[in-house]
Amino acid sequence: SEMCIRDRFNGHLMKWRFEAEEGGPFVRVPAFFGAIGLLCTTTYALIFDPNTWTILSIVISLFIYAIALLSLVLEGRFMCSNPLGIRAHLRSALTRRNKVFRFVWGRGLMYVLAGGLSCVLILLPTLIAGAFMIVVGVMAVLTGSYSARKFYSLRDSLKDDDYLAKMFNKYDYDGDGFITLPEFVNMLSSLGMDLDDRFGIKAF
């Protein structure tokens, strides 16, 4: 029983780490197709709109291309899951030392930037693609930062007795030095570990 609870605890830790770094499919898939949309609409603007044939518009377009291509590499795992493939090697090289690319919240900021730049080109297709990417970016920032907070609090509780004691005191609502089952379950939930009733009782 104790081993099973420990496995469940470690499973929750890995889940939050994955969500903080990779993000769920509701972020990865829209970001991937949003990047394709940015590439297509920016190319359309450059080819068909003479107003974009200025140095500023070309520089903006180059930034959009760069971010969109990065997005395809970073979010394309569901299209190419081979861990030995070129995409995986490129992603590993990009994320090894760069937290902006490694965490979902960082990539979300990049998507908001790309969406904003696309809107600057002021064509209907670029406005639509840009607005879509801004929404995806905001979603990525919110979900990524939430998952990162859950991961760090759960990880800290595993290796820091003082932190765990602080959390215990926080959820010992009546301050009697004892914690009840509901208080214990609330404490675990705040750390990022939601257990079903049976495992909650066993852990308690």
Z-matrix of the N, CA and C atoms (Angstrom, degrees):
N
C 1 1.458
C 2 1.525 1 110.91
N 3 1.334 2 116.54 1 -44.97
C 4 1.473 3 120.13 2 179.45
C 5 1.522 4 110.62 3 -64.17
N 6 1.347 5 116.45 4 -40.88
C 7 1.463 6 120.64 5 178.30
C 8 1.525 7 110.25 6 -63.34
N 9 1.315 8 117.00 7 -40.06
C 10 1.461 9 121.86 8 -179.71
C 11 1.532 10 110.50 9 -63.95
N 12 1.342 11 116.39 10 -41.64
C 13 1.463 12 120.62 11 178.83
C 14 1.524 13 110.77 12 -65.89
N 15 1.347 14 116.48 13 -41.72
C 16 1.468 15 120.05 14 178.25
C 17 1.530 16 110.77 15 -62.22
N 18 1.342 17 115.77 16 -41.80
C 19 1.467 18 119.67 17 177.35
C 20 1.518 19 110.82 18 -61.49
N 21 1.326 20 116.62 19 -40.90
C 22 1.462 21 120.70 20 179.30
C 23 1.526 22 110.44 21 -64.65
N 24 1.332 23 116.87 22 -40.16
C 25 1.462 24 122.25 23 178.72
C 26 1.531 25 110.01 24 -61.79
N 27 1.347 26 116.29 25 -48.08
C 28 1.467 27 121.00 26 178.96
C 29 1.525 28 111.42 27 -64.25
N 30 1.336 29 115.35 28 -35.24
C 31 1.467 30 119.06 29 177.29
C 32 1.522 31 111.88 30 -62.87
N 33 1.337 32 116.79 31 -41.45
C 34 1.469 33 120.91 32 177.15
C 35 1.527 34 110.69 33 -64.73
N 36 1.329 35 116.47 34 -39.16
C 37 1.460 36 120.67 35 179.06
C 38 1.527 37 110.39 36 -61.03
N 39 1.326 38 116.35 37 -46.37
C 40 1.466 39 120.78 38 179.93
C 41 1.532 40 111.05 39 -66.78
N 42 1.336 41 116.31 40 -35.49
C 43 1.468 42 119.61 41 178.96
C 44 1.527 43 111.03 42 -62.07
N 45 1.355 44 116.37 43 -46.90
C 46 1.458 45 119.24 44 -179.10
C 47 1.517 46 111.68 45 -68.27
N 48 1.330 47 116.96 46 -33.69
C 49 1.469 48 119.13 47 176.73
C 50 1.527 49 110.03 48 -64.78
N 51 1.322 50 116.23 49 -44.40
C 52 1.466 51 120.37 50 178.94
C 53 1.526 52 110.24 51 -61.26
N 54 1.336 53 117.02 52 -44.81
C 55 1.468 54 120.59 53 -179.49
C 56 1.525 55 111.49 54 -64.67
N 57 1.342 56 116.83 55 -34.66
C 58 1.467 57 120.32 56 -179.48
C 59 1.523 58 111.55 57 -73.25
N 60 1.340 59 116.92 58 -33.95
C 61 1.463 60 120.42 59 -175.59
C 62 1.526 61 112.95 60 -95.92
N 63 1.326 62 116.87 61 -44.29
C 64 1.460 63 120.23 62 -176.03
C 65 1.525 64 112.16 63 -93.83
N 66 1.332 65 115.69 64 -38.44
C 67 1.457 66 119.45 65 -175.15
C 68 1.517 67 111.20 66 82.27
N 69 1.323 68 115.86 67 158.54
C 70 1.457 69 120.33 68 178.55
C 71 1.519 70 111.12 69 -78.00
N 72 1.327 71 116.56 70 168.11
C 73 1.476 72 119.80 71 179.49
C 74 1.523 73 113.05 72 -62.14
N 75 1.340 74 117.61 73 -25.27
C 76 1.466 75 120.37 74 179.21
C 77 1.530 76 111.64 75 -70.57
N 78 1.347 77 117.81 76 -9.82
C 79 1.464 78 121.79 77 172.53
C 80 1.526 79 110.00 78 -104.96
N 81 1.323 80 116.59 79 -47.30
C 82 1.471 81 120.76 80 -174.68
C 83 1.527 82 112.49 81 -62.83
N 84 1.332 83 116.54 82 -47.93
C 85 1.472 84 119.97 83 -175.51
C 86 1.534 85 111.55 84 -66.05
N 87 1.351 86 119.43 85 -50.15
C 88 1.483 87 118.08 86 176.74
C 89 1.526 88 112.95 87 -60.69
N 90 1.348 89 117.55 88 -36.62
C 91 1.469 90 119.48 89 179.01
C 92 1.522 91 111.02 90 -64.01
N 93 1.326 92 116.49 91 -40.24
C 94 1.474 93 121.02 92 179.65
C 95 1.529 94 110.27 93 -62.66
N 96 1.342 95 116.43 94 -51.45
C 97 1.459 96 119.27 95 -177.78
C 98 1.529 97 111.62 96 -73.40
N 99 1.335 98 116.94 97 -27.17
C 100 1.456 99 119.68 98 173.26
C 101 1.519 100 111.46 99 -64.84
N 102 1.337 101 116.21 100 -37.25
C 103 1.472 102 120.59 101 177.42
C 104 1.528 103 110.71 102 -65.02
N 105 1.330 104 116.51 103 -40.44
C 106 1.472 105 119.45 104 176.25
C 107 1.529 106 109.87 105 -62.54
N 108 1.339 107 115.72 106 -41.16
C 109 1.464 108 120.04 107 177.30
C 110 1.519 109 112.13 108 -60.40
N 111 1.341 110 116.60 109 -41.35
C 112 1.469 111 119.90 110 178.20
C 113 1.527 112 111.26 111 -62.64
N 114 1.332 113 116.24 112 -43.73
C 115 1.473 114 119.99 113 179.26
C 116 1.530 115 110.69 114 -60.61
N 117 1.329 116 116.54 115 -45.80
C 118 1.466 117 120.46 116 -177.11
C 119 1.527 118 112.11 117 -67.74
N 120 1.334 119 117.26 118 -46.33
C 121 1.466 120 119.61 119 -176.23
C 122 1.529 121 111.51 120 -71.18
N 123 1.336 122 117.53 121 -34.39
C 124 1.468 123 119.81 122 177.76
C 125 1.525 124 110.02 123 -67.46
N 126 1.329 125 116.26 124 -41.45
C 127 1.470 126 120.09 125 177.19
C 128 1.526 127 110.56 126 -63.40
N 129 1.326 128 116.37 127 -42.09
C 130 1.470 129 121.06 128 176.99
C 131 1.530 130 110.76 129 -58.32
N 132 1.337 131 115.91 130 -44.97
C 133 1.468 132 120.02 131 -178.90
C 134 1.524 133 110.95 132 -62.77
N 135 1.326 134 116.90 133 -42.79
C 136 1.469 135 120.52 134 -178.37
C 137 1.522 136 112.23 135 -67.47
N 138 1.323 137 116.43 136 -33.50
C 139 1.475 138 119.31 137 -176.70
C 140 1.529 139 111.51 138 -81.82
N 141 1.344 140 116.55 139 -43.23
C 142 1.469 141 119.42 140 -168.45
C 143 1.531 142 115.40 141 -103.48
N 144 1.331 143 118.62 142 -10.80
C 145 1.462 144 119.32 143 -177.91
C 146 1.525 145 110.25 144 -116.14
N 147 1.320 146 118.23 145 108.37
C 148 1.476 147 121.32 146 179.93
C 149 1.526 148 113.62 147 -60.49
N 150 1.347 149 117.18 148 -22.35
C 151 1.467 150 120.18 149 179.61
C 152 1.533 151 112.03 150 -65.94
N 153 1.332 152 117.26 151 -19.99
C 154 1.471 153 120.16 152 -179.86
C 155 1.528 154 112.04 153 -89.03
N 156 1.315 155 116.76 154 2.01
C 157 1.464 156 119.21 155 -179.38
C 158 1.528 157 111.01 156 -88.17
N 159 1.316 158 115.58 157 47.91
C 160 1.462 159 120.90 158 175.29
C 161 1.521 160 108.17 159 -117.13
N 162 1.306 161 115.78 160 162.38
C 163 1.471 162 119.52 161 -178.67
C 164 1.525 163 110.73 162 -60.69
N 165 1.348 164 116.54 163 -43.45
C 166 1.459 165 120.23 164 -178.83
C 167 1.534 166 111.44 165 -61.78
N 168 1.336 167 117.00 166 -46.08
C 169 1.466 168 120.81 167 -179.61
C 170 1.522 169 111.58 168 -64.29
N 171 1.327 170 116.48 169 -37.36
C 172 1.475 171 120.21 170 179.08
C 173 1.530 172 110.55 171 -67.20
N 174 1.344 173 116.53 172 -41.48
C 175 1.478 174 120.08 173 177.59
C 176 1.529 175 110.17 174 -63.25
N 177 1.344 176 116.73 175 -44.43
C 178 1.470 177 120.91 176 177.54
C 179 1.525 178 109.96 177 -59.68
N 180 1.328 179 116.35 178 -43.62
C 181 1.473 180 120.85 179 -179.78
C 182 1.524 181 111.22 180 -62.51
N 183 1.319 182 117.44 181 -38.61
C 184 1.468 183 120.68 182 178.73
C 185 1.530 184 111.07 183 -64.56
N 186 1.344 185 116.30 184 -39.63
C 187 1.468 186 119.84 185 175.97
C 188 1.530 187 110.59 186 -63.16
N 189 1.327 188 116.07 187 -42.69
C 190 1.475 189 119.95 188 179.20
C 191 1.520 190 109.93 189 -61.97
N 192 1.337 191 116.94 190 -44.89
C 193 1.473 192 120.44 191 178.08
C 194 1.530 193 110.71 192 -58.72
N 195 1.317 194 116.80 193 -45.03
C 196 1.474 195 120.60 194 -177.66
C 197 1.531 196 110.93 195 -62.10
N 198 1.346 197 116.78 196 -46.80
C 199 1.464 198 120.11 197 -178.81
C 200 1.522 199 110.74 198 -67.37
N 201 1.336 200 116.83 199 -39.94
C 202 1.466 201 120.30 200 179.80
C 203 1.531 202 110.99 201 -63.58
N 204 1.317 203 117.58 202 -42.47
C 205 1.473 204 120.78 203 178.88
C 206 1.523 205 110.76 204 -66.01
N 207 1.348 206 116.84 205 -39.87
C 208 1.465 207 120.59 206 174.68
C 209 1.530 208 110.60 207 -59.85
N 210 1.327 209 115.80 208 -41.87
C 211 1.462 210 120.58 209 -179.70
C 212 1.522 211 111.38 210 -61.74
N 213 1.316 212 116.72 211 -40.65
C 214 1.462 213 120.25 212 179.58
C 215 1.527 214 111.07 213 -62.87
N 216 1.333 215 115.90 214 -39.19
C 217 1.471 216 120.02 215 178.58
C 218 1.524 217 110.79 216 -69.91
N 219 1.337 218 116.28 217 -44.77
C 220 1.464 219 120.77 218 -174.38
C 221 1.525 220 113.17 219 -73.82
N 222 1.319 221 117.67 220 -32.83
C 223 1.466 222 120.50 221 -174.20
C 224 1.528 223 113.45 222 -107.88
N 225 1.315 224 118.20 223 1.92
C 226 1.469 225 120.97 224 -173.68
C 227 1.504 226 115.81 225 -84.99
N 228 1.319 227 117.23 226 17.17
C 229 1.465 228 120.22 227 -177.22
C 230 1.531 229 112.21 228 -61.43
N 231 1.331 230 116.99 229 -37.15
C 232 1.462 231 119.49 230 -177.53
C 233 1.534 232 111.51 231 -70.04
N 234 1.345 233 116.88 232 -19.31
C 235 1.462 234 120.79 233 177.88
C 236 1.529 235 111.44 234 -90.66
N 237 1.329 236 115.76 235 -30.65
C 238 1.471 237 120.82 236 -177.73
C 239 1.527 238 107.63 237 -142.90
N 240 1.337 239 116.05 238 92.43
C 241 1.463 240 120.60 239 -172.35
C 242 1.525 241 113.81 240 -92.11
N 243 1.322 242 117.68 241 2.01
C 244 1.461 243 120.91 242 -179.28
C 245 1.533 244 109.87 243 -63.78
N 246 1.364 245 118.17 244 114.88
C 247 1.472 246 120.05 245 -177.97
C 248 1.521 247 113.89 246 -69.68
N 249 1.345 248 117.19 247 -8.78
C 250 1.464 249 120.78 248 178.07
C 251 1.525 250 111.91 249 -106.37
N 252 1.332 251 116.64 250 4.02
C 253 1.456 252 120.78 251 -178.40
C 254 1.527 253 112.66 252 -76.36
N 255 1.333 254 114.34 253 171.27
C 256 1.471 255 120.84 254 -178.80
C 257 1.529 256 110.32 255 -62.67
N 258 1.351 257 116.78 256 -42.64
C 259 1.460 258 120.09 257 -179.61
C 260 1.524 259 111.33 258 -59.36
N 261 1.339 260 116.00 259 -42.74
C 262 1.470 261 120.03 260 -179.25
C 263 1.531 262 110.88 261 -65.00
N 264 1.328 263 117.13 262 -40.13
C 265 1.471 264 120.35 263 179.01
C 266 1.533 265 111.15 264 -66.51
N 267 1.327 266 115.69 265 -41.83
C 268 1.472 267 119.33 266 177.69
C 269 1.521 268 110.76 267 -63.14
N 270 1.341 269 116.60 268 -44.07
C 271 1.459 270 120.43 269 179.71
C 272 1.522 271 111.44 270 -62.39
N 273 1.323 272 115.54 271 -41.76
C 274 1.467 273 119.88 272 179.10
C 275 1.526 274 111.08 273 -62.22
N 276 1.332 275 116.30 274 -42.84
C 277 1.475 276 120.38 275 179.31
C 278 1.525 277 111.19 276 -64.61
N 279 1.336 278 117.20 277 -38.23
C 280 1.467 279 121.09 278 -178.81
C 281 1.525 280 112.69 279 -71.55
N 282 1.340 281 116.78 280 -36.78
C 283 1.462 282 120.19 281 -172.95
C 284 1.524 283 113.94 282 -94.22
N 285 1.327 284 117.74 283 -10.24
C 286 1.468 285 119.96 284 -173.56
C 287 1.522 286 112.40 285 -55.49
N 288 1.324 287 117.63 286 -46.35
C 289 1.462 288 120.33 287 -176.58
C 290 1.527 289 113.45 288 -121.38
N 291 1.308 290 116.80 289 4.11
C 292 1.458 291 119.49 290 -173.95
C 293 1.523 292 110.37 291 -116.79
N 294 1.341 293 117.10 292 104.24
C 295 1.457 294 121.44 293 -176.95
C 296 1.521 295 112.47 294 -66.10
N 297 1.315 296 117.11 295 -27.04
C 298 1.463 297 119.71 296 179.68
C 299 1.521 298 109.56 297 -60.26
N 300 1.335 299 117.16 298 -39.88
C 301 1.457 300 120.79 299 179.32
C 302 1.520 301 112.41 300 -85.69
N 303 1.318 302 116.29 301 -24.64
C 304 1.467 303 119.88 302 -174.09
C 305 1.526 304 113.04 303 -76.47
N 306 1.335 305 116.39 304 -38.20
C 307 1.465 306 120.01 305 -175.47
C 308 1.519 307 111.53 306 -102.05
N 309 1.331 308 115.09 307 147.95
C 310 1.461 309 120.90 308 -177.90
C 311 1.523 310 111.34 309 -58.82
N 312 1.351 311 117.80 310 -40.87
C 313 1.470 312 119.78 311 -178.23
C 314 1.524 313 111.00 312 -62.71
N 315 1.349 314 117.25 313 -35.71
C 316 1.460 315 121.00 314 179.20
C 317 1.511 316 111.78 315 -68.79
N 318 1.329 317 116.07 316 -42.43
C 319 1.459 318 119.42 317 177.73
C 320 1.528 319 110.05 318 -66.93
N 321 1.342 320 116.61 319 -33.16
C 322 1.458 321 120.15 320 177.02
C 323 1.526 322 112.16 321 -60.55
N 324 1.337 323 116.46 322 -41.85
C 325 1.472 324 120.16 323 176.66
C 326 1.526 325 110.67 324 -60.89
N 327 1.334 326 115.58 325 -38.78
C 328 1.461 327 120.29 326 178.73
C 329 1.530 328 110.63 327 -65.07
N 330 1.341 329 116.82 328 -37.82
C 331 1.467 330 120.00 329 -179.95
C 332 1.528 331 111.28 330 -69.86
N 333 1.319 332 116.59 331 -37.10
C 334 1.474 333 119.82 332 176.29
C 335 1.526 334 109.40 333 -62.18
N 336 1.330 335 116.80 334 -42.69
C 337 1.466 336 120.98 335 178.32
C 338 1.528 337 110.93 336 -61.26
N 339 1.340 338 116.54 337 -46.84
C 340 1.470 339 120.60 338 -179.44
C 341 1.525 340 110.69 339 -62.66
N 342 1.342 341 116.64 340 -41.17
C 343 1.458 342 120.13 341 178.65
C 344 1.517 343 111.87 342 -64.15
N 345 1.332 344 115.98 343 -41.44
C 346 1.464 345 120.15 344 178.03
C 347 1.520 346 111.90 345 -63.18
N 348 1.329 347 116.73 346 -41.53
C 349 1.468 348 120.46 347 178.39
C 350 1.523 349 110.74 348 -64.95
N 351 1.326 350 116.72 349 -38.44
C 352 1.466 351 120.14 350 178.89
C 353 1.531 352 110.76 351 -63.70
N 354 1.328 353 116.78 352 -38.64
C 355 1.471 354 120.50 353 179.13
C 356 1.531 355 111.77 354 -65.49
N 357 1.333 356 116.49 355 -27.84
C 358 1.471 357 120.75 356 -179.12
C 359 1.526 358 111.20 357 -64.76
N 360 1.342 359 117.41 358 -26.33
C 361 1.472 360 120.13 359 -179.64
C 362 1.533 361 111.98 360 -69.77
N 363 1.321 362 117.06 361 -15.68
C 364 1.472 363 125.18 362 170.86
C 365 1.533 364 113.19 363 51.45
N 366 1.305 365 115.90 364 54.10
C 367 1.463 366 122.96 365 166.92
C 368 1.518 367 106.39 366 -125.25
N 369 1.316 368 118.46 367 152.35
C 370 1.460 369 120.06 368 -177.22
C 371 1.534 370 112.16 369 -56.30
N 372 1.349 371 120.11 370 -47.68
C 373 1.468 372 119.26 371 179.73
C 374 1.535 373 112.63 372 -62.31
N 375 1.341 374 117.11 373 -40.66
C 376 1.469 375 118.90 374 -179.12
C 377 1.531 376 111.04 375 -70.99
N 378 1.340 377 116.80 376 -31.77
C 379 1.468 378 120.23 377 176.98
C 380 1.529 379 110.89 378 -66.63
N 381 1.337 380 116.10 379 -42.52
C 382 1.469 381 120.37 380 179.91
C 383 1.523 382 110.27 381 -65.39
N 384 1.346 383 116.32 382 -48.35
C 385 1.472 384 120.18 383 -179.78
C 386 1.529 385 110.91 384 -63.58
N 387 1.339 386 116.02 385 -39.32
C 388 1.462 387 120.43 386 -179.99
C 389 1.518 388 112.06 387 -66.38
N 390 1.336 389 116.56 388 -44.10
C 391 1.468 390 120.56 389 179.67
C 392 1.523 391 110.27 390 -63.52
N 393 1.337 392 116.45 391 -41.51
C 394 1.470 393 120.51 392 178.20
C 395 1.528 394 110.55 393 -59.78
N 396 1.339 395 116.15 394 -45.01
C 397 1.463 396 120.07 395 -177.69
C 398 1.528 397 111.14 396 -68.35
N 399 1.316 398 117.79 397 -33.73
C 400 1.475 399 120.59 398 176.57
C 401 1.531 400 109.74 399 -63.56
N 402 1.334 401 116.57 400 -44.18
C 403 1.472 402 120.53 401 178.55
C 404 1.525 403 110.36 402 -61.17
N 405 1.338 404 116.61 403 -45.51
C 406 1.470 405 120.86 404 178.15
C 407 1.531 406 110.36 405 -60.87
N 408 1.337 407 116.36 406 -41.52
C 409 1.460 408 120.51 407 -179.61
C 410 1.517 409 112.75 408 -64.23
N 411 1.335 410 116.38 409 -43.72
C 412 1.470 411 120.23 410 178.47
C 413 1.523 412 110.28 411 -63.19
N 414 1.342 413 116.52 412 -41.78
C 415 1.458 414 120.87 413 177.76
C 416 1.531 415 110.59 414 -61.24
N 417 1.331 416 116.39 415 -41.91
C 418 1.465 417 120.84 416 -179.92
C 419 1.526 418 111.30 417 -65.70
N 420 1.332 419 117.20 418 -41.23
C 421 1.472 420 120.60 419 178.93
C 422 1.525 421 110.57 420 -62.36
N 423 1.335 422 116.76 421 -46.11
C 424 1.469 423 120.81 422 -177.29
C 425 1.527 424 111.54 423 -66.02
N 426 1.329 425 116.91 424 -50.58
C 427 1.471 426 119.33 425 -177.91
C 428 1.516 427 111.43 426 -70.53
N 429 1.326 428 117.08 427 -36.73
C 430 1.464 429 120.24 428 -179.64
C 431 1.517 430 112.90 429 -67.69
N 432 1.328 431 116.97 430 -42.11
C 433 1.469 432 119.33 431 179.63
C 434 1.525 433 110.65 432 -69.15
N 435 1.339 434 117.47 433 -36.51
C 436 1.468 435 120.83 434 176.88
C 437 1.533 436 110.38 435 -63.05
N 438 1.329 437 116.65 436 -47.33
C 439 1.471 438 120.93 437 179.92
C 440 1.517 439 111.27 438 -64.05
N 441 1.332 440 117.56 439 -39.04
C 442 1.471 441 120.96 440 179.14
C 443 1.524 442 110.54 441 -64.05
N 444 1.347 443 116.68 442 -42.24
C 445 1.468 444 119.73 443 177.67
C 446 1.519 445 111.36 444 -61.79
N 447 1.332 446 117.11 445 -43.42
C 448 1.462 447 121.09 446 178.83
C 449 1.527 448 110.55 447 -63.04
N 450 1.326 449 117.04 448 -42.90
C 451 1.463 450 120.81 449 -179.65
C 452 1.529 451 111.04 450 -61.95
N 453 1.352 452 116.48 451 -47.43
C 454 1.469 453 119.50 452 -177.07
C 455 1.529 454 111.62 453 -67.27
N 456 1.343 455 117.67 454 -38.41
C 457 1.464 456 118.68 455 -179.77
C 458 1.527 457 110.52 456 -68.30
N 459 1.333 458 117.18 457 -39.28
C 460 1.462 459 120.17 458 178.35
C 461 1.526 460 110.66 459 -67.93
N 462 1.325 461 116.41 460 -42.11
C 463 1.471 462 120.19 461 179.05
C 464 1.531 463 110.96 462 -64.14
N 465 1.347 464 116.48 463 -43.21
C 466 1.460 465 119.96 464 -179.95
C 467 1.526 466 111.48 465 -63.47
N 468 1.338 467 115.63 466 -35.71
C 469 1.469 468 118.22 467 -179.58
C 470 1.520 469 111.75 468 -67.67
N 471 1.333 470 117.22 469 -24.53
C 472 1.464 471 120.59 470 179.71
C 473 1.518 472 112.32 471 -74.60
N 474 1.319 473 117.42 472 -32.43
C 475 1.465 474 118.74 473 -172.04
C 476 1.521 475 114.32 474 -118.45
N 477 1.323 476 117.92 475 2.05
C 478 1.462 477 120.29 476 -177.45
C 479 1.526 478 109.77 477 -127.54
N 480 1.327 479 116.53 478 101.98
C 481 1.468 480 120.61 479 -178.75
C 482 1.526 481 112.01 480 -62.84
N 483 1.340 482 116.89 481 -35.11
C 484 1.465 483 120.23 482 179.05
C 485 1.529 484 110.92 483 -64.09
N 486 1.325 485 115.32 484 -41.51
C 487 1.463 486 119.74 485 178.93
C 488 1.530 487 110.16 486 -63.48
N 489 1.330 488 115.96 487 -43.11
C 490 1.458 489 120.22 488 179.79
C 491 1.534 490 110.78 489 -64.99
N 492 1.335 491 116.41 490 -39.06
C 493 1.475 492 120.05 491 177.32
C 494 1.526 493 110.44 492 -64.38
N 495 1.325 494 116.38 493 -38.44
C 496 1.466 495 120.88 494 178.19
C 497 1.533 496 110.56 495 -63.42
N 498 1.345 497 115.86 496 -43.23
C 499 1.460 498 119.83 497 177.98
C 500 1.535 499 110.70 498 -65.24
N 501 1.344 500 116.15 499 -39.11
C 502 1.472 501 120.55 500 177.76
C 503 1.525 502 109.99 501 -58.77
N 504 1.325 503 115.97 502 -48.70
C 505 1.474 504 120.61 503 -179.04
C 506 1.531 505 111.50 504 -63.35
N 507 1.326 506 115.53 505 -35.18
C 508 1.470 507 119.57 506 179.99
C 509 1.531 508 110.61 507 -64.21
N 510 1.336 509 116.34 508 -38.98
C 511 1.463 510 119.78 509 -176.51
C 512 1.529 511 113.20 510 -96.18
N 513 1.326 512 117.53 511 -0.57
C 514 1.471 513 121.11 512 170.04
C 515 1.524 514 106.27 513 -84.11
N 516 1.345 515 115.84 514 78.89
C 517 1.457 516 122.00 515 -168.02
C 518 1.532 517 113.44 516 -58.61
N 519 1.330 518 116.91 517 -37.20
C 520 1.463 519 118.15 518 -178.22
C 521 1.527 520 113.07 519 -90.44
N 522 1.353 521 117.11 520 -1.83
C 523 1.462 522 121.59 521 174.10
C 524 1.512 523 114.57 522 65.88
N 525 1.346 524 117.05 523 27.87
C 526 1.462 525 118.65 524 -177.68
C 527 1.532 526 113.05 525 -92.96
N 528 1.338 527 117.54 526 5.37
C 529 1.467 528 120.37 527 179.18
C 530 1.514 529 113.19 528 84.01
N 531 1.310 530 116.95 529 1.06
C 532 1.463 531 121.98 530 177.12
C 533 1.518 532 108.67 531 -123.55
N 534 1.320 533 115.03 532 153.37
C 535 1.463 534 119.05 533 179.46
C 536 1.524 535 108.36 534 -121.94
N 537 1.314 536 115.80 535 135.87
C 538 1.469 537 120.48 536 -179.58
C 539 1.524 538 109.23 537 -87.99
N 540 1.321 539 115.97 538 168.91
C 541 1.464 540 120.80 539 179.83
C 542 1.535 541 112.12 540 -58.44
N 543 1.345 542 119.65 541 -48.76
C 544 1.473 543 118.63 542 177.84
C 545 1.531 544 112.79 543 -60.39
N 546 1.339 545 117.02 544 -39.53
C 547 1.469 546 120.61 545 177.93
C 548 1.526 547 110.63 546 -64.15
N 549 1.321 548 116.13 547 -40.64
C 550 1.466 549 121.53 548 179.53
C 551 1.529 550 111.14 549 -63.19
N 552 1.327 551 116.18 550 -44.86
C 553 1.472 552 120.75 551 179.85
C 554 1.534 553 110.30 552 -64.79
N 555 1.348 554 116.93 553 -39.62
C 556 1.471 555 120.25 554 176.79
C 557 1.521 556 111.49 555 -63.64
N 558 1.330 557 116.79 556 -38.61
C 559 1.458 558 121.11 557 178.80
C 560 1.534 559 110.44 558 -64.08
N 561 1.332 560 117.04 559 -46.56
C 562 1.464 561 120.16 560 178.85
C 563 1.523 562 111.27 561 -61.94
N 564 1.329 563 116.30 562 -39.75
C 565 1.464 564 120.40 563 179.78
C 566 1.521 565 111.05 564 -62.84
N 567 1.342 566 117.14 565 -40.24
C 568 1.472 567 120.58 566 179.44
C 569 1.521 568 111.09 567 -67.87
N 570 1.338 569 116.93 568 -26.15
C 571 1.463 570 121.14 569 176.98
C 572 1.523 571 112.08 570 -80.66
N 573 1.333 572 116.97 571 -8.03
C 574 1.460 573 120.18 572 179.02
C 575 1.503 574 113.71 573 100.52
N 576 1.337 575 117.32 574 16.05
C 577 1.460 576 120.81 575 -178.63
C 578 1.515 577 109.55 576 -121.41
N 579 1.323 578 115.98 577 98.69
C 580 1.459 579 121.05 578 178.57
C 581 1.525 580 108.88 579 -95.36
N 582 1.321 581 116.08 580 113.52
C 583 1.460 582 121.59 581 -179.53
C 584 1.520 583 109.68 582 -103.67
N 585 1.327 584 116.05 583 149.99
C 586 1.459 585 117.62 584 170.93
C 587 1.525 586 108.58 585 -73.19
N 588 1.319 587 117.04 586 170.62
C 589 1.466 588 121.32 587 -172.53
C 590 1.528 589 112.49 588 -57.29
N 591 1.332 590 115.87 589 -42.79
C 592 1.452 591 119.96 590 -175.48
C 593 1.534 592 111.02 591 -63.16
N 594 1.342 593 115.95 592 -47.80
C 595 1.468 594 119.85 593 -179.27
C 596 1.527 595 111.19 594 -71.36
N 597 1.340 596 116.06 595 -31.60
C 598 1.455 597 119.04 596 176.49
C 599 1.525 598 111.68 597 -60.98
N 600 1.322 599 116.33 598 -42.81
C 601 1.470 600 121.38 599 178.98
C 602 1.522 601 109.84 600 -66.52
N 603 1.354 602 116.53 601 -43.06
C 604 1.478 603 119.65 602 179.97
C 605 1.514 604 111.08 603 -63.13
N 606 1.329 605 117.26 604 -43.22
C 607 1.467 606 120.81 605 -179.88
C 608 1.519 607 111.10 606 -64.03
N 609 1.353 608 115.84 607 -39.78
C 610 1.451 609 121.01 608 179.11
C 611 1.541 610 110.50 609 -62.91
